[in-house]
Amino acid sequence: MFPWLVAVLLIVLVLVIFKYSKVEAAYWKKKGVHCPKPVPIFGNFSEVCFFQKTVGDWLQNLYDIVHLDYFGIYIFDQPALVLKSPELIRRVLIQDSVNFINKTLAEPNHDEALSNLMFLQKDERWKAFRSRMTPVFSSKKIKALLPTLDSECRKMKAYLVRNTGILECKGICEKLMTNILARCVFGVDAHSFEEEDAEFRRISKVMFGFSWRNAVVQSMYFFMPRWAEWLRLHFIEKSIMDYLHRVYFESVKARKKYGFNKMNDLIDIIHEMESKKNSNEDIDIDSFKAAAFAVQFFFAGFETTISTISFTLHELCLNLNVQDKLRAEILASISKHRGITYDSLLEMKYLDMCIHETLRKYPVLPFLDRACNEDYTFPGSNLTVEKGTPIYVPLRAMHMDEQYFSEPQKFEPERFINRKYNEHGLVYLPFGAGPRNCIGERFGLISTKLALVHILSQFHVEKCTATPDPVVFDPKSVMLQSKVGLPMTLRLI
């Protein structure tokens, strides 16, 4: 009898969910907002839910078939709004950003360490923490980190001299950024180029390598936040959070014993900020908030920078004329400045254009998300978005729209000579826009430039038989990643 009872209950549950989802699917119709036909239970989200399409490809398909300024979708039973109009996007991200200050991500109040991660915070708590930590990424602070970044890039270059031939580009970049972030954030040497099983390298593999746990949990944080909160899921595995907190606290303890202001890393910067703190500051950076910021710095700086470096090298190995032109600029700059300096990196205009073209074709996260804080009516329209409604900007779809970027599949750095794409609305947004833009943009760009200068000044990159062209993206990752890696041939000049 019991198995039959279970079967009956499951059938009843499915029927209830089916009926409920059909009722919910009338939401956008009642508002007069176009919505591609959803399917019961999954809404418009089934292809992403079953890892058949990447989030970027899913949004691209919807973007291409709907020729309107905006349209509705359903992520399971949750109505969400997708914006196509550059003017509406500017209004949400910048002009009326006070109404859209939060991201859609789950807020993990069940875990203190996770709740201190700034990118998961909301409202005034996020605003106060963001304001307090913004000085960490000032030009002066980033410039002070350059010797550390340069030292780690030289270790990478020495490794490449010993290992020319066919290499997995992304794997090399992972080792580099593990080293850079371990030094700049935690003040420790990761030894990624010397030891494949080094502890920080192992940690980065667990955090960023594929696992079904990461794929499911991180997708739920983005697209099923209520479920992620209810199930008390950890965006970053608890064992990893505990390890990184412990490393941070041990480094702070050692610094207190032997002295601050010697490394110019995050630990020194936070110590300096606290020693100069104004009594009117909204938030104290206690040890747990500082440790959480260190974890966020490591997490956010890792995949984003790796992706930009490796996809740039991938495009350069397919476009040798661009590579030759960029190398000529790099060598001329090194000769002029007698080495690599902070100012010389900022002066390399063609390098800047190449990186921005990479970010156009391969934005790390192929969408932007915001949640409506309160009922909001778009000026000059009848569209009212209710409080709590997720809003998505199909970032990569806009970057690949030929009305904004001619021949979008072509890698053409010269299109960024003037960089005037956002004059009449927002269409180019690799770092987001408005108060919730990427706080680490300056650090990511200088790390990317330095790595590329070191590599291209001494090595030539070429495609090999395994180099993907075009790149096929992995549907199991929320971020943009190649399904087969990015192998290429590296040889000394």
C-alpha positions in Angstrom: 0.0 0.0 0.0 2.8 2.4 0.9 4.4 2.6 -2.5 1.0 3.3 -4.1 0.3 6.1 -1.6 3.7 7.7 -2.4 2.9 7.5 -6.1 -0.5 9.1 -5.6 0.9 11.9 -3.5 3.6 12.6 -6.1 1.0 12.7 -8.9 -1.2 15.1 -6.8 1.9 17.3 -6.1 2.8 17.5 -9.8 -0.8 18.4 -10.7 -0.9 21.1 -8.1 2.4 22.5 -9.3 1.3 22.3 -12.9 -2.0 24.1 -12.1 -0.2 26.8 -10.0 2.4 27.4 -12.7 -0.3 27.9 -15.3 -2.1 30.4 -13.0 1.2 32.3 -12.4 2.0 32.2 -16.2 -0.9 34.7 -16.7 1.0 37.4 -14.8 2.7 39.1 -17.8 -0.4 38.7 -19.9 -2.5 40.6 -17.4 0.1 43.4 -17.5 0.1 43.5 -21.3 3.7 42.6 -21.5 4.8 40.2 -24.2 6.2 36.9 -22.9 7.6 33.9 -25.0 5.4 30.9 -24.4 6.4 29.3 -21.1 6.1 25.6 -20.3 4.5 24.3 -17.1 6.6 24.2 -14.0 9.8 25.4 -15.7 8.5 28.6 -17.3 11.0 29.8 -19.9 13.9 28.3 -18.0 13.9 24.6 -18.9 17.0 24.7 -21.2 19.1 26.3 -18.5 17.7 24.1 -15.8 18.7 20.9 -17.6 22.1 22.4 -18.7 21.2 22.3 -22.3 22.1 25.9 -22.9 24.3 28.4 -21.2 22.5 31.4 -19.6 24.1 33.6 -22.2 22.9 31.5 -25.1 19.4 31.2 -23.6 19.1 35.0 -23.2 20.6 35.5 -26.7 17.9 33.3 -28.2 15.1 35.2 -26.4 16.8 38.5 -27.3 16.9 37.6 -31.0 13.2 36.4 -31.3 11.6 39.3 -29.4 11.8 42.6 -31.2 10.6 44.9 -28.4 12.2 47.2 -25.8 11.4 44.7 -23.0 9.6 41.4 -22.5 8.6 39.1 -19.6 9.9 35.7 -18.8 9.3 33.1 -16.1 12.0 31.4 -14.2 10.0 28.5 -12.9 7.0 30.4 -11.4 8.9 33.7 -10.8 8.1 36.5 -13.3 11.1 38.4 -14.4 11.6 41.3 -16.9 14.3 41.4 -19.6 15.4 44.8 -20.9 16.6 45.3 -24.5 16.4 49.1 -24.7 19.7 50.9 -23.9 17.7 53.8 -22.5 15.7 51.6 -20.1 18.9 49.9 -19.1 20.5 53.2 -18.3 17.5 54.2 -16.2 17.6 51.0 -14.2 21.4 50.9 -13.6 22.2 54.6 -13.3 19.4 57.2 -13.4 16.9 55.4 -11.0 19.4 53.0 -9.5 18.1 53.7 -6.0 15.0 51.6 -7.0 17.2 48.8 -8.2 20.1 48.7 -5.8 20.0 45.0 -5.0 21.0 42.0 -7.1 18.7 39.0 -7.4 21.2 36.7 -5.6 20.1 34.8 -2.4 20.9 36.5 0.9 22.5 33.8 3.1 21.6 35.0 6.5 21.9 31.5 7.8 25.7 31.8 7.8 27.6 34.8 9.2 30.7 34.3 7.1 28.6 34.1 3.8 26.4 37.1 4.9 29.5 39.2 5.1 30.4 38.7 1.4 29.6 42.1 -0.1 28.2 40.8 -3.4 25.5 38.9 -1.5 24.5 41.8 0.6 21.5 44.1 0.1 20.2 47.6 0.8 21.9 49.8 3.5 24.2 47.0 4.6 25.7 46.6 1.2 25.8 50.4 0.7 27.8 51.0 3.9 30.2 48.1 3.3 30.8 49.1 -0.4 31.5 52.7 0.6 33.9 51.6 3.3 35.8 49.3 1.0 36.0 51.3 -2.2 39.3 53.0 -1.2 41.0 49.6 -1.4 40.9 49.8 -5.2 42.1 53.4 -5.6 44.7 54.1 -8.3 47.3 54.7 -5.6 46.6 51.3 -3.9 46.7 49.4 -7.2 49.9 51.2 -8.2 51.5 50.1 -4.9 50.6 46.5 -5.7 52.4 46.6 -9.1 55.8 45.2 -7.8 53.9 42.2 -6.4 52.0 41.6 -9.6 55.1 42.0 -11.6 57.0 39.5 -9.5 54.3 36.8 -9.9 54.2 37.5 -13.7 57.9 36.9 -13.9 57.5 33.5 -12.2 54.9 32.7 -14.8 57.2 33.7 -17.6 60.1 31.6 -16.2 57.6 28.6 -16.1 56.6 29.2 -19.7 60.2 29.3 -20.9 60.6 25.8 -19.5 57.3 24.6 -20.9 56.8 25.9 -24.4 54.7 23.9 -26.9 51.0 23.1 -26.7 49.6 24.5 -23.4 46.2 24.9 -21.9 46.1 28.7 -21.7 43.4 28.8 -19.0 45.4 26.5 -16.7 48.4 28.8 -16.9 46.2 31.8 -16.1 44.7 29.9 -13.1 48.2 29.3 -11.7 49.1 33.0 -12.2 46.0 34.3 -10.5 46.2 31.9 -7.7 49.7 33.3 -7.0 48.7 36.9 -7.4 45.6 36.7 -5.2 47.3 34.7 -2.5 50.0 37.4 -2.3 47.8 40.5 -2.7 45.0 39.3 -0.5 46.4 36.9 2.1 50.1 37.9 2.0 51.3 34.3 1.4 53.1 32.5 -1.4 51.0 30.0 -3.3 53.8 28.2 -5.2 51.4 27.3 -8.0 54.1 27.1 -10.7 56.4 25.0 -8.5 53.9 22.6 -6.9 50.8 21.3 -8.8 49.3 20.1 -5.6 50.1 23.3 -3.6 47.4 24.1 -1.0 46.1 27.3 -2.5 46.1 25.7 -6.0 44.0 22.8 -4.5 41.6 25.4 -2.9 41.2 27.3 -6.2 40.4 24.1 -8.1 37.7 23.2 -5.5 36.2 26.8 -5.7 36.3 27.2 -9.4 36.7 23.8 -11.0 33.6 22.0 -12.3 31.6 20.0 -9.8 27.9 19.3 -9.9 27.7 20.8 -6.4 29.0 24.2 -7.7 26.9 24.1 -10.9 23.6 23.5 -9.0 24.2 25.6 -5.9 25.5 28.7 -7.8 22.7 28.5 -10.4 20.2 28.3 -7.5 21.8 31.4 -5.9 21.3 33.4 -9.1 17.9 32.1 -10.3 16.2 30.3 -7.4 17.3 32.5 -4.4 14.3 31.6 -2.3 15.1 27.9 -2.6 18.8 28.6 -1.9 17.9 30.5 1.3 15.3 27.9 2.4 17.7 25.0 1.9 20.5 27.0 3.6 22.9 26.4 0.8 26.5 27.7 0.9 27.5 29.7 -2.3 31.1 28.8 -1.4 31.7 25.5 0.4 32.0 26.0 4.1 35.3 24.1 4.4 36.8 26.5 1.8 35.4 29.6 3.7 36.8 28.2 6.9 40.2 27.6 5.4 40.5 31.1 3.8 39.4 32.7 7.0 42.0 30.8 8.9 44.7 31.8 6.5 43.7 35.5 6.7 43.6 35.5 10.5 47.1 33.8 10.7 48.5 36.4 8.3 47.1 39.2 10.4 48.5 37.6 13.5 52.0 37.4 11.9 51.7 41.0 10.7 50.9 42.2 14.2 54.0 40.5 15.4 56.4 41.6 12.7 54.9 44.8 11.5 52.5 46.3 9.0 53.0 48.4 5.9 55.7 46.3 4.3 53.7 44.2 1.8 51.2 46.8 0.4 48.6 43.9 0.3 45.0 43.8 1.5 46.0 43.2 5.1 48.2 46.3 5.2 45.6 48.4 3.3 42.8 47.5 5.8 45.1 48.1 8.7 45.9 51.6 7.3 42.2 52.3 6.7 41.3 51.4 10.3 44.1 53.4 11.8 42.9 56.5 9.9 39.2 55.8 10.4 36.9 58.8 10.9 34.7 58.4 13.9 31.7 59.2 11.7 32.2 56.1 9.5 29.1 54.0 9.1 30.8 50.7 9.5 33.8 49.2 11.3 35.9 46.7 9.4 36.1 44.1 12.2 38.2 41.0 11.7 35.3 38.9 10.3 34.2 41.5 7.8 37.8 41.9 6.7 38.2 38.2 6.3 35.0 38.0 4.3 36.2 40.8 2.0 39.5 38.9 1.5 37.5 35.8 0.4 35.4 38.0 -1.9 38.5 39.6 -3.4 39.9 36.1 -4.1 36.6 34.8 -5.5 35.7 37.8 -7.6 39.2 38.5 -8.9 40.0 34.9 -9.9 37.7 33.8 -12.7 37.1 37.2 -14.1 40.7 38.0 -14.7 41.6 34.5 -15.9 38.8 34.6 -18.4 39.9 38.0 -19.8 43.6 37.0 -20.1 42.9 33.6 -21.7 40.2 34.7 -24.1 42.5 37.6 -25.3 45.3 35.2 -25.9 42.9 32.8 -27.7 41.8 35.6 -30.1 45.4 36.7 -30.6 46.4 33.2 -31.7 43.5 33.3 -34.3 44.3 36.8 -35.4 48.0 37.0 -35.9 48.0 40.5 -37.5 46.4 41.8 -34.3 49.0 40.0 -32.2 51.9 41.4 -34.2 50.5 45.0 -33.9 50.0 44.6 -30.2 53.5 43.1 -29.7 55.0 46.1 -31.6 53.2 48.5 -29.2 54.4 46.5 -26.1 58.0 46.3 -27.2 58.1 50.0 -28.1 56.7 50.9 -24.6 59.2 48.7 -22.8 62.0 50.3 -24.7 60.7 53.8 -24.1 60.1 53.3 -20.3 63.1 50.9 -19.9 60.8 48.3 -18.5 57.2 47.8 -17.4 55.7 50.6 -15.3 52.3 51.5 -14.1 52.2 54.5 -16.4 53.4 52.5 -19.4 50.5 50.0 -18.9 48.0 52.9 -19.0 49.6 54.4 -22.1 49.3 51.2 -24.2 46.1 52.2 -26.1 46.0 49.2 -28.5 46.4 46.8 -25.5 43.4 48.6 -24.0 41.4 48.2 -27.2 42.3 44.4 -27.4 41.1 43.8 -23.8 37.9 45.7 -24.3 37.2 43.8 -27.5 37.7 40.6 -25.6 35.3 41.7 -22.9 32.8 42.5 -25.6 32.9 39.0 -27.1 33.5 37.2 -23.8 32.0 39.1 -20.9 32.7 37.0 -17.8 29.1 37.0 -16.7 26.8 37.1 -19.8 24.0 39.0 -18.0 23.4 41.7 -15.4 20.7 41.3 -12.7 18.9 43.7 -10.5 15.8 43.4 -8.2 13.2 46.0 -7.9 13.1 47.5 -4.4 9.6 49.0 -4.6 6.9 49.3 -7.2 8.3 51.3 -10.1 6.7 52.7 -13.3 9.0 53.4 -16.2 8.5 57.1 -17.2 6.5 57.6 -20.3 5.1 54.1 -20.3 2.4 51.9 -18.7 4.9 49.4 -17.5 4.9 49.0 -13.7 7.3 46.6 -12.2 6.3 45.2 -8.8 8.6 45.1 -5.8 10.9 42.1 -5.8 10.7 41.5 -9.5 14.0 40.4 -11.0 15.3 42.4 -14.0 17.9 41.0 -16.4 20.1 42.8 -18.9 21.2 40.3 -21.7 24.7 41.6 -21.7 26.4 39.3 -24.2 23.4 39.4 -26.5 23.8 43.2 -26.7 27.5 42.9 -27.2 26.8 40.6 -30.2 24.0 42.8 -31.7 25.1 44.1 -35.1 23.0 47.2 -34.7 25.6 48.3 -32.0 28.7 46.4 -33.2 29.2 45.7 -36.9 30.3 42.2 -37.7 30.0 41.2 -34.0 31.7 37.8 -34.4 34.8 39.4 -35.7 37.6 40.3 -33.3 38.3 44.0 -34.2 40.0 46.0 -31.4 39.9 49.2 -33.6 36.1 49.5 -32.9 37.2 50.8 -29.4 39.4 53.7 -30.6 36.8 56.2 -29.4 34.6 54.0 -27.1 31.5 56.0 -27.6 29.0 53.1 -27.4 27.2 54.3 -24.3 26.4 57.9 -25.3 22.7 57.2 -26.0 22.0 54.5 -23.5 24.0 51.5 -22.3 25.1 48.7 -24.7 28.6 47.9 -23.6 28.7 46.8 -19.9 31.5 44.3 -19.1 31.9 45.7 -15.6 28.3 46.7 -15.1 27.3 50.3 -14.4 26.0 52.6 -11.7 26.6 52.2 -7.9 26.6 48.4 -8.2 29.3 48.2 -10.9 32.4 46.0 -10.4 34.4 47.3 -7.5 37.6 45.5 -8.6 37.6 46.8 -12.3 40.9 48.7 -11.9 42.7 45.7 -10.3 41.4 43.3 -12.9 42.5 45.4 -15.8 46.0 46.2 -14.5 46.5 42.4 -13.7 45.3 41.5 -17.2 47.5 44.1 -18.9 50.6 43.1 -17.0 50.1 39.4 -17.7 49.6 40.0 -21.4 52.6 42.3 -21.7 54.9 39.7 -20.0 53.7 36.9 -22.3 53.6 38.7 -25.6 56.9 40.5 -25.1 58.7 37.1 -25.1 56.3 34.6 -26.7 54.3 34.0 -29.8 50.9 32.3 -29.5 49.5 30.2 -32.3 46.5 27.9 -32.8 47.0 24.2 -32.6 44.8 21.4 -33.9 42.8 21.4 -30.6 42.2 25.2 -30.5 38.4 25.7 -30.6 37.2 28.1 -33.4 34.5 29.2 -32.6 34.4 28.6 -28.9 31.6 26.5 -27.6 30.6 27.5 -24.1 29.9 25.1 -21.2 26.2 25.1 -20.2 27.1 23.8 -16.7 28.7 27.2 -15.8 26.9 30.4 -15.0 30.1 32.3 -16.1 31.3 32.1 -19.7 33.7 29.2 -20.1 35.0 27.2 -23.0 33.6 23.6 -23.0 37.0 22.2 -24.2 39.4 24.6 -22.6 41.6 27.0 -24.6 44.7 25.0 -25.8 47.2 26.8 -28.0 50.9 26.6 -29.1 53.4 28.9 -27.3 56.9 29.4 -28.6 59.7 31.8 -27.7 60.3 34.7 -30.0 
